[in-house]
Amino acid sequence: DAMVIQNPRYQVTQFGKPVTLSCSQTLNHNVMYWYQQKSSQAPKLLFHYYDKDFNNEADTPDNFQSRRPNTSFCFLDIRSPGLGDAAMYLCATSARGSFTETQYFGPGTRLLVL
Amino acid sequence: QKEVEQDPGPLSVPEGAIVSLNCTYSNSAFQYFMWYRQYSRKGPELLMYTYSSGNKEDGRFTAQVDKSSKYISLFIRDSQPSDSATYLCAAGRAAGNKLTFGGGTRVLVKP
C-alpha cells in the first residue's frame, strides 16, 4: 500500500543535542510537509517542500531546518532542541495540481527532550 | 480569533448514537474542507473531503458545509467504541495553499 512512513516513532534526545527525524513516502507526491503537534492542539505547519522549493512558515524558529534530497524522502533537523520542542512531529504529503490535493499524514514521531 | 474554531470536548455518547461535530471558520476564502480522525499517539487519518458548500456521505459518515454561515459539520451514525478519537476539521483556500486546522474535538463512544 502507498503510504507515508516516519522513523523513528519515538525519539528521546538531550537538551541541546541535535536530532533528525525522517519521513519517506511511496505516494510519489510532489509536496511534503512537516507539522508540530503538541498535546490537545492543532497541528502547526513548520514548513513544506513543493518539489525542491522550500517554503518556511514565518513563525518557524531557526532551530528547525529541513532537507529533501529526493522526491521520496524529507528530513526534519532540530539543531538545538529545547524542552519546549517536545511534541509529536507529523509528516504529510499531497499532490499539488490534483483536484483534491488532500494531505496524507504519517504516523508521527514523538520527541521527548530530557 | 482563530481562523478555524472547534469545541475541544470531550463529547461522550453511548454506542449506537449519532455523533455530531462542528467547526466554524472566519476566512470566507476557504474553498475546501476536510475532516481527519486522529487516534491517540497516531497521525491524522483523512475521513472526508468536501469542496465548497453541500453534503457528502461515505458509509456512516456525512460531512456538511454551509459557506453562507461558515459552518462545517461531521455526523457519525451508529457510533462504535472504535470511533473514539479526536476529530480535526481543516480548511484550505485553494489548491496549493496550506490547510488551517481546528484544535480538534475528542469523542468518547461508550459501550
Boltz contact constraints between the chains, C-beta under 6 A:
constraints:
  - contact:
      token1: [A, 42]
      token2: [B, 101]
      max_distance: 6.0
  - contact:
      token1: [A, 42]
      token2: [B, 103]
      max_distance: 6.0
  - contact:
      token1: [A, 43]
      token2: [B, 101]
      max_distance: 6.0
  - contact:
      token1: [A, 45]
      token2: [B, 98]
      max_distance: 6.0
  - contact:
      token1: [A, 90]
      token2: [B, 43]
      max_distance: 6.0
  - contact:
      token1: [A, 96]
      token2: [B, 96]
      max_distance: 6.0
  - contact:
      token1: [A, 100]
      token2: [B, 49]
      max_distance: 6.0
  - contact:
      token1: [A, 101]
      token2: [B, 95]
      max_distance: 6.0
  - contact:
      token1: [A, 102]
      token2: [B, 46]
      max_distance: 6.0
  - contact:
      token1: [A, 102]
      token2: [B, 49]
      max_distance: 6.0
  - contact:
      token1: [A, 105]
      token2: [B, 43]
      max_distance: 6.0
  - contact:
      token1: [A, 105]
      token2: [B, 44]
      max_distance: 6.0
  - contact:
      token1: [A, 106]
      token2: [B, 43]
      max_distance: 6.0
  - contact:
      token1: [A, 107]
      token2: [B, 42]
      max_distance: 6.0
  - contact:
      token1: [A, 107]
      token2: [B, 43]
      max_distance: 6.0
  - contact:
      token1: [A, 108]
      token2: [B, 43]
      max_distance: 6.0
